[in-house]
């Protein structure tokens, strides 16, 4: 096992979520923007409307300077953050899909160089050649989308991979096609908002502004309605029963996520309708506001999708705590939970040595509370705030308030609660020997009394 990154002030899962959703926003805008720009460029050629080039140049410059720069940086940030938060999970993805990722990087190299070529060849090559460059850029961007969707879908719906261990079975998983088409449609809604921002920054009397704004509104509204329909009627039905069950459990998916998604869809729809019916009212500030609200909607949608595989990071195989639970794991890998329950967890944590402890064994010098802290951090901190270290802004499903609400404020009651956790569909029961579970209960009593001073007793934990 690897050391655990719980986070500081902000929970590690929130750090990953913010970086990932920012990357999704930029990447989705760029993929559909390449297709939208290619369409506008063909329109300029076929209908002899050279003034549309002003919009295309402004759009390409922003894509080059912002989307392909910040989007790529957030993409690198995803690798750093997920490697720190769940190294065994990302290791599984790399071992299964390393050549798929290599192909994605190939497409991305075409993307990165392509947007620069596209922008700097305005007026330097023939219009038809320039349009072909735009088409190559759009195809490459779509290639990155398709590969990433396969890997993302695998984490939630690994499908036949759980029996065969074949990477193609994992890539072409049950949710691959629904997610691919739904994302592709919804991308045009995001890109339409971006197009409104770009066109809204042109002079009010510019003919490109007057033409692109209603066009973007129509394209975006179709994408929004089609994408939402694909999610409801194709993507959700493609999920396994466990995910569908979690959709109905407020303890697993808080109602605020649905509110964020609804707010993002409604706000985007209203802006797009405004662009169609009253394009003169659309301005750059409205475009920025719409994208900010769309970010909230994306945050709710991506967090919901991530929660649907709980308590696993790879559904049916590896828990969020990086322990393999699959009874018949692919490729000859054995389930770890039964062995850890029999032999203990601490014996397999070489980093869990108390400061100043002597001896070679990993448990040398560990007092029960410190041992409990190690075990709780390993098994619970991927989904919960287990101490005040990450309690900023309320933390992430903080354990002390949760236990207090359920009347579990002392070690014996917490110990009984740990044994009952296996009855929840969104949580794995803790692993370890009976003694180690006692350690966990002893530690969890401490942060409860740190969070709630009124529970402290004479001689109790401080």
N, C-alpha and C positions, 0 to 999 in steps of 0.2 A: 504494500500500500504506500501511497505518497503522503507527504504532509498535507494538511488541510488549510485552505485559504478561507477563513471565515469572513474576512473583510474588516475594515475599520471605519466606524461611523456609518457607512453605507454597506449593506449586506452585499456579498459578492454576487449573488444572483441578480440584484438590482443593477450593479455595475455592468454585468454582461447584457442585461435587458436593454439598458439605455444605449450602449454601443451598438448592439445588434439591430435595434429598431431604427436608429439613425442610419445605419448602413442600408437597411431595407428600403427606407425612404429614398435615399440617393440612388441606389441601384435600380429600384423600380421605375423611378422617374427617367433615368438614363436609357433603360432598355426600350420603353415605349416612346420616349422622345426621339430616338433614332428613327423609328418607323413613322412617327408623325411628321418629322422634318422631311423624310424622304417623300412622303405623300404631298406635303406642301411644295416641295421642290418640283415634283412632277406636275403639279397643278400650275406652277409658275411657267413651266416649259410648254405644256399643252395648251394653256389658255393665254399665253403671251402676257404674263403679269410679272415683269422683272422687279416690281416694287416689293414683292414678297421676299426677295433676297435680303432686304433689310431685317426682316424678322428672323430669317434663318441665320444670319451672321450674329445677331444678338443672342439667339438661343444657343448656337454652337459655342460662342465665347463663354457664356455662363456655364455650360456643360464642361468645357475644358478647364475653367478656372475653379469651379466650385464642385460640381457633382463628381467629376472624375478624379479630382484631387482629394476632397474631403471624404467622398465615398470610398475611395481606395484606402485612405488612412483608417477609416472606421473598420474596413474589412480586415486590415492588419490587426487592429485593436481587438477584433473578435478572436483571432487566433491567440493573442496574448492572454486575454481574459478567460477564455474557456479552458486553455491549457492550465492556467493557475487554479481555476475553480473545479474542474473535473478532468484531470489528466488521463485517467483510465478510460473515460468515455471518449475523449478525442483520439486516444490511441487506438481504440476499437475502430473508429471511423477511418483513421489513416490506414490501418492494416487491411481493411476491407475495400477501401475506395481510393487508394493512393494514385492509381493510374487514371481514375475518373477526374480527380483533382488536377492531375497533370494536364489532362485535356482541357479542363476549365481554365487553367492558367494560360494555355495556348490561346483560347478564345479571348481571354482578358488582355493578353499582349496585343492582339489585333485591335481590341477596343481602345486601349490606351494610346497606341500609335495612330490608330485610325481617326480618333477625334481631333488629334493635332493636324493630321494630313487633311482632314475634311475642312477644318477651319482655315488653314493657311493656303488652301488651293482655291478659295473663292476668287474668281476672276483670273486665275492663272491657268486653268484648264477649260476645255469646252464644257458648256452646261450639261451635256449628256454624260460626259466622263465624270463630272462632279456628282451627278445623281447616282452613278454607279458606285462611287466611293461611299456615298451615303447608304446604299443598299448593302454593301459589304459590312459596313459598320453595324447596321441593324441586325444582320444575320449573325455576326459574331456575338453581339450583346444577347441575342436570344439563345445562343449556344451556352453561354454562362448560366443563364436562367435555368435551362433544362437540366443541366448537370447538378446544380445546387438543389433544385427541387427534389431530385431523386434521393440525394443524401439526407435532406431534411425530412422527407417523407419516411425514409427508412427508420429514423429514430422513433417515430410514433407508430408506424405500421410496418414492421419488418417482414411480415408475411411468411412466405415459404422459407426464408433465410433461417428461421429458427430451427427448421428441420434439416436443411441441406447445407447451410453455411456458404452457399454460392453467392458471390457479390452481385451477379445479375439478378438473382431472386430478390436480393435486398434493394437493388436500385429500382427495378420495375416492380415496386411494391403496390399494394392495393390502392393507396391514395396518390400515386404518382400522376396519373393522367388527370384526375379531378383537380388536384392542386395546381398542376401546370396550366391548365386552361383557365381556372379561376383567377390565379395570380396574373396571367397575361391580360385578362379582361380588366381587372381592377387597376393594373398598371396604367391603362389609358385614362382612367379617372384622375390618378395622381398627375400624370403628364399633362392633362388638360388644365389642371390648376397651375402647373408650372408654366404652360403656354400663356395662360391669362396674365401671369406675373410678367412674363417677357413682353407680350404684346401691349400690356397696360403701361409699360414704361416708355413706349414709343409716343411721339407727339400725337395729340388728340385728333388732329386732322389727317394723320397718315393713313393712306388707303390699306396698308398691310394690317394695321390695328383693327380697322373696321371689318376686315374680312376674316382674320385669324380668330378673333374673340368668339364670334358665334359658331365658327367651325369647331373650335376647341370645345365649346360648350356642348355641341351635339355629340362629338366623339366621346367626350368624358362621360356624358350622361348615359349613353349606350353601354360604355364599359362598366360603369357603376351598377346599372341595373342587371346587365348580363352576368357580371362577376358575382354580385350578391346572390342571384338565382343559382349560379353554379355551386356556390358554397352551401346553400341551404338544401338544394335538391340533388346534388351529386357528391360533393366532398364529404359532408356530414354523414350521409348514408354509407359511404365507403369505409368509415371508421369501424373499429371493433367495438364490441358491446361494452367493454370497460370504459372506453372514451365516451361513449354515449351516456353511460351512467354518471360519469363525472360532470357532464354538462348539466345535469339536474341536481347536483349537490352543492348548495351554497358554501359549505365549509371548504370545498375543494376549489371552486371558482366563485370568487366574490362577485356580487351583483354589480360592483363598480366597473368591472371589466366589460360587462354588457352595456353599461351606460356609456362608457368611452367609445365602444364600437358604434353604438347607435348615434351618438353625437357626431362622430366623424363622418358617418354615411349621410346623415341628415344635413349637416353643414355643407358638405361637398355637393350634395344634390341641389341645395338652395343656390349656391354660388354658380353652379353650372347652368341652372335654369335662368338665373339672372343674366348670364352671358348670352343666352339664346334670345331672351325676350327684350332685354335692355342692355345691349353691349356697351353703350356709352357710360353706364354707371360702373363699369369694371375698371379698376385701377391696380397699380402694382401693390399698394398696401393691402387691398382686398385679397390679392393673390398670396401674399405672405401670411395673412391671417388664416386663409383657407388651408394652406399647407401646414400651419401650426396645428389646426384642429384635426387635419388628416393624420398628423403625427400621433395625436392622442388616440385616434381610432385605430391606427396601426399598432400602437403599444398595447391596447386592449386585446386586439386580435392575436398578436404574436404571443402575448403572455398566456392567453387562453389556450392556444395551440400547444404551448410548452407544458401547461399544466395537465393537458389531456393524457399524457403518458405517465403521470405520477402514479405510483412512487418511483418510477424508473427513469433513467436517462435514455435507455434503449429498451423500449417496452418488451416485457417478457424475457429479458436477458440480464441486464445490469441495472441495479438500483441507482437512485440519485446519489447514494452514499458510496458508489463505486464498488459495491459488493455484487458478485454474480449470483443470481438466484435461480437461473434456469435449471430445471431438473434434468433436461436433456439438452445441454448446451451444444451448439454446433462446433464442428472441428475438433471434437474430442475434449473440449474444455469442461471441467467438472464444476458443478455448483459448489459455491464456497460456504454458503450459510450453514449447512449441516455440520461441516467440519469445524467452523468457527464456534458453533454452539457446543461442540464436544471438547475442542482443544483450547478455546478461548481466543479473544481478539488481540489482547495486549501482547501475546507472544509473537505476533506477526507484525508488530509496529516498531520497527527499529528506531524510529525518531522519537518515540514516546518515553524518553528518559528524563526523569525529574532533574532540574538544575542542581548541580553539585552532587548528584548521586554517584556512588562508586559501584563498580562491578560491570561485567560485560552484558548481563541480561537486560532486556528492554524494560523490565518492570522493577529493576533494582532501585530501592529507595523511594518508590512511589507510595504515597499515603493514599488511603481509599478515596478521599475527595478529589485528589489530583488525578487518580486513575479514572474516576467517574467523569471528570472534565474532558479527559482525552477521548473516552468512549462516546460521550454525548456529542462532542464537537465532530468526531468522525461520522457518526451515524445520523445526526439530526441537523447539523448546521447548513447542509445544502438546501434545506427547505425552511428552516426556522432560525430566528434570532435566539441564541441560547445564552447570551450574556449581554451586558451593557456595551460591549465593544461595538456592536452594530445596531444600537437602539435608536440612532438618529432617524427622525421623521417616523417614529413608531416601529421601526424595524420591519422584518418580514415574518409574519405569523409568529410573534414572539412567544416562546414557551412559558415563561413565568406567568403572564396574564392568562394564558390558555389553561394552565394547570389550576390557577387560583379560581377561575370561573367554574371549574368542575369540582372544586372542593378538595383538590389534591395538593396540600400544602406541607405535608411532612413526608419523610422518607418511606414509611410503611405504605401510606396511601399511594404515593408515586410508584412504588414498586409494584403494587397491584395493578395500577393503570398501565404500566409498561407491559405486563403480561396480557392485557386485554387489547392491545393495539392491533393485533392481527385481525380483529373483526372489522376494521375500517378498510374500505376498498382502495383508499388513496394513500395508505401507509403500510410499509413492511414492518413486521414485529422486530424489535431490536434483537440483534444476535449477540452471542457471548455466553459464557457460563453463568450459572445462577449467582455466583459470587460477583461477577462483573456487572450483572444487572443491579445487584445491591449497591455497587459503587456508583452506578449511574443515578440511582434514586437518591443516594446521599449527596451527590453533587447538585442535582436539580433542586434540592431543598434550599441550597445556598443562594442562587440567583433570585428565587422567589422572595426571600427575605431581604435581598438587596433592592429589588423593585418595590416591595411593599414593607416599609419599616414597621408598620403596625403589627406585623406578624412575628416580629422578633420577640424572643422570650429570654429570660435570664439564662445566660450561658449558651444561648443558641448561636447559630451561624450569623456572622456579621458581614 
